[in-house]
Amino acid sequence: MKIIFKTYNFLVLLATLILIVSFFIPVSNLDINFHDTYYLMTNIQFIRFWGILLFILALFYRLLSSYLAWDILSWLHILLSILLLLAYLYTQYSFTKSLAVVELTNEGSLAYFKRFNTQLAAFGLGFIFVQLLPVINLILGLIKRKRSAI
């Protein structure tokens, strides 16, 4: 059981599960609204993209595991990335579903749309900033390694 608690093994397992699941779910369109631009893709493409990205991230953690300062930063990066991505997708999904309600109830105020765009931007920027954690971890590990060599 100790093998699964290594970050790269967990990422390989998660990526494999994601890719296997991608073969069994029905195809639907995924609308991603980022600021004022809509990106349209199928959910299968999106899921497989994240599966391949997790494999690449697992390779990164496997090759550089001896140079990283703390495992907690690696786990924090993985968990926050997954949570922020899921929060972004859930907010986008609820926004898309609520558009029909807005059209029926005539509550299409500008504040309503600004609130969703602000939430999406916050989740998107949070996700981008969390991607700096592996770089910070690597830099701290190299500094720590250099100091121990002196």
N, C-alpha and C positions, 0 to 999 in steps of 0.2 A: 504494500500500500504506500510505502514511502516513495516509490518511483513516480506515482501520479502527482505528488506534491512538488515536483520540479516544474518550473514554469514552462519550459519548452515541451515537456511531456503532456502537460495539461493542454497547451495550445494545439499540439498535434491531435490529441484526442478530440478536442472541441472542433477543430477544422474537419476532421474525418466525419464526425457526426453531422456537421452542417452540410457537407457535400453529399452524404448519403441521404439526408432528409430532402435535399434539393431535387432528387429524382422522384420523390413521391408526392410532392405538393402540386396543386393545380396552378396553372399559369394565370397570372393577373397583372394588370398594370400597376406600377408604383409611381406615384407623383411625389417628387421631392421639391419642395418650395424652399429655395435659399435666397433670402432677401426678396428681390422682385423677379426672380428667374425660376421657371419650372423645368425640372429635369424629369423626363419620362423614360422609364425602363421597365422591363418585366421583373417580377420578384425573383425569378429563377436566376437571372443575370446578377442581380444584387446579392443574393445569397451565395452564389458561387464565387463572386468577387471577394466577399468577406472570408470565405473558406480558404481561398488561395492566399489572401493577405495574412491570414492567421498562420498558414504554413511558412510564409516568408518571415513573419515575426518569430515563430518558433526556431527557425534557422538562426536568426539574429541572436536570440537568447542562448541557443546552444553553443554557437561559436564564441560568443563574448561572455559566457557565464563566469569565467575565471577573472575577468576584468571588471565586473560590476561590483559596486560597493555593498549594497544591501539587497537582499531578496524581497524585503518588504516594499521597496520602491517598485520592483518588478511586478509584484502582485497588485499593488495599488494602481499601476499603469493598466494592467489587464482588466481588473474589475471596474475601474472608473471608465475605461473605454467602452466596455460592454454596456454598463449602466447608462452612460450618456447617449450612446447610440440608440439603445432601446427607448429611452425617454424622448429623444428626438423623433423617432419613428412613431411612437404612440401619440405625441403631440400633433404630428403631421396627419396621422390617421384621424384623430378626433377633429382636427380642423377641417379636413376634407368632408367628413361625415356631417359636420355642423353647417356646412355651406347650404345644404338643402333646407335645414331648419331656418337659417337666416333668410333664405328666399321666401319661405312660407310665412314667417312671422314678421317680416319687414324690419328686422333689427340690424340692418346692414350698416351700422354706424362705423365711422372711421376708427374709433377707439377699440371696437371689437376686433378689427383686423390688425391693428397695431399691437394689441396684446399678444396675439398668436405669433406675429412676426418677431416680437421681442423675445418670446419664449424660445422660438426656434433659433434665433440668433444666439441667445445665451447658451443653449445646449450645443450648438455648432461650434461656437468659440471655446466653450469648455472642453469639448472633444479635441479641438486643435491644440489647446494648451496642455492637455494631459499627454499629448504625444511628445512633449518635451521631457517627460520623466525618464525615459530610457537614456536620453542624451545626458541629462544631469547625473543619472546613476553611473554612466560610463565615465564621465569626467571626474566625479568624486572617487570612483574606483581607481582611475589612473593616478590621481593625486595621492591617494592613500597608498598605492603600490610604490610610487616614487619616494614617498617619505619613509616607508619601511625599508627601502633599499639603501637609504642614506645612513 
